[in-house]
Amino acid sequence: MGNVERCDRTLPLNEMIYHVRRDATLRARWLTDLEGIAREFGLAREEYEALRDKDVRRLMDMGVHQYYIPQILRLFFGAAQNTNSSPALEYYKRAYPAETARALALQARLEGRRG
């Protein structure tokens, strides 16, 4: 999935997330004026749409830093429900179905050994 070498340091979205995470005013606008914030930071339409859609795979493929993906999802969903059924995790599962299937199969095998 993630690979820090694939990060595009020139991507406006990376800069935007860096600042949003540190600025309470920007965080307050996140859920009400995401498109406005995106315009202010010069995001391309493709970046904005991937962000708006919470499309983890597209975000990773376009060069968003892998550390920022969970930060982005926390901005949308908060951090209170960090469980295996959280909305944020569901976006990862949708983005990486094959990897999710392998992880769940491994988990089932390991639990079968314990049981």
C-alpha positions in Angstrom: 0.0 0.0 0.0 2.0 2.9 1.3 5.4 3.9 0.2 7.0 7.1 1.3 9.2 7.2 -1.8 6.0 7.6 -3.9 5.1 10.8 -2.1 4.9 13.9 -4.4 6.4 16.7 -2.3 5.2 19.2 -4.8 1.5 18.1 -4.6 -0.7 21.0 -3.2 -2.8 18.5 -1.3 0.2 17.5 0.8 0.8 21.1 1.7 -2.9 21.7 2.4 -3.1 18.7 4.8 0.1 19.8 6.6 -1.5 23.2 7.3 -5.0 22.0 8.0 -3.7 19.7 10.7 -2.1 22.6 12.5 -4.7 25.3 12.1 -7.9 25.2 14.1 -9.6 27.7 11.7 -8.9 25.5 8.7 -10.0 22.4 10.6 -13.3 24.1 11.6 -13.9 24.8 7.9 -13.0 21.2 6.8 -16.6 19.8 6.8 -18.3 23.0 5.7 -16.0 24.5 3.1 -13.7 21.8 1.8 -13.9 23.1 -1.7 -13.0 26.6 -0.6 -10.0 25.4 1.3 -9.0 23.3 -1.8 -9.2 26.4 -4.0 -7.1 28.4 -1.6 -4.3 25.9 -1.7 -4.5 25.5 -5.5 -5.6 21.9 -5.6 -6.3 20.5 -9.1 -9.9 19.2 -9.6 -8.6 15.6 -9.5 -7.0 16.2 -6.1 -10.2 17.8 -4.7 -12.4 15.0 -6.0 -10.2 12.3 -4.6 -10.2 14.1 -1.3 -13.9 14.8 -1.3 -14.6 11.2 -2.2 -12.2 9.9 0.5 -10.7 7.7 -2.2 -7.7 6.3 -0.4 -6.3 4.5 -3.5 -6.5 7.6 -5.7 -4.9 9.7 -3.0 -2.0 7.3 -2.6 -1.6 6.9 -6.4 -1.4 10.7 -6.9 1.3 11.1 -4.3 -0.3 12.0 -1.1 2.1 11.2 1.8 1.0 7.9 3.3 1.0 9.5 6.8 -1.6 12.0 5.7 -4.1 9.4 4.5 -5.2 8.5 8.0 -5.0 12.1 9.0 -7.4 13.0 6.2 -9.8 10.3 7.3 -9.7 11.6 10.9 -10.6 15.0 9.7 -13.7 13.6 8.1 -14.7 11.0 10.8 -12.9 12.0 14.0 -10.6 9.7 15.9 -13.0 8.4 18.5 -14.0 5.2 16.7 -10.6 3.6 15.9 -12.0 0.1 15.7 -12.1 -2.6 13.0 -15.5 -1.3 12.0 -14.7 2.4 11.8 -15.8 4.4 8.7 -12.1 5.2 8.1 -11.1 1.6 8.0 -14.0 0.8 5.6 -12.5 3.3 3.1 -9.2 1.4 3.3 -11.0 -1.9 2.8 -12.7 -0.5 -0.3 -9.5 0.9 -1.7 -7.5 -2.3 -1.2 -10.0 -5.3 -1.4 -7.4 -7.9 -2.3 -5.1 -6.9 0.5 -8.0 -6.8 2.9 -9.1 -10.3 1.9 -5.6 -11.6 2.5 -5.4 -9.9 5.9 -8.8 -11.3 6.9 -7.9 -14.8 5.8 -4.6 -14.6 7.8 -6.5 -13.4 10.8 -9.0 -16.3 10.5 -6.1 -18.8 10.2 -4.3 -17.4 13.3 -7.5 -17.3 15.3 -8.1 -20.9 14.3 -4.7 -21.9 15.7 -5.6 -20.4 19.0 -9.0 -21.9 19.3 
